[in-house]
Amino acid sequence: MSLKSFFRFVEIQTKLASVIPFSLGTVYALYRYNSFKLHNFIIMCISLLAFDMATTAINNYIDYKKAQETSGYNYLNKNAMLKHNIKESTALAIIFTLLIIAMLLGVLLTINTNIIVLFIGVISFLVGIFYTFGPIPISRMPLGEIFSGVFMGFVIMFLSIYIHIYDQNIVALIYKNHMINVSINVLEIFYIFLISLPTMSGIANIMLANNICDIEEDIINKRYTLPYYLGKKRALTLFRILYYIGYIDIIILLVLRIAPITTLLALLTLIPVNKNIRIFHEKQIKSETFVLSVKNFVLMNMPQILLTGVMIVIR
């Protein structure tokens, strides 16, 4: 199996959806809490990428096994297992290897931090698996956008912050005298939620754009996603609204002084994002316009990472 086939199987180009929230959380930990632990950063980065690749590989494997329509819709070019002639045994070996790497590093990260990381990690692991696996995977229901947005946009960012500030009692779980006490700094969690909104909306829109482009094929393959229930017109309206929510959130972050003043420049990206929204509204073709949702995600969030980083250096 070539490296190209492996990258196609795990869809390496889609890993921005996890790397960007991870990176934004890291610079936020540095900016707001002035804390950075390199060993935890490296461990989580590798674990996150391994698990993200594993879930994508599971999705491709399940689609390969369950697809009821393999002619038309350019299916041979869309599924890496068919296009690159990847054996089932090879696919399963890749999946289990990536999952083992992710789990072992997750345990190591827990040892370096605390039980909260393990608790959130286990929940994320289960959601990631059942997102593409099981009798009715989450990705085949109208919940894919919600789960992908929340877990990849918010949970990844929260963990990428928490691994640096786990000793600051933002979230703590204490077992004493046969009692379990959980304490949560609600205000700080709310701030992290606000910081994560642009990534949440951007990731949800990547999933939404994918489902809009695939709506006819998904119905044939019995995948009843959100656009099936909303209809294409309403789904496209939601696609636009989610981006605007992200930009309104950036303004709120500036007003509350949660984000640095340099983030104001990120609002300029609304111009190219709007242009991409209009193009996608005119034509929803997977091979031509789906990539616009990925570009918009990068346009919305990468400047925040860079501009926050600039402020950290200046300060």
Summary of the structure (lengths in Angstrom):
residues: 315
radius of gyration: 20.0
end to end distance: 48.1
largest distance: 63.7
contacts: 1032
relative contact order: 0.12
helix: 78%
strand: 4%
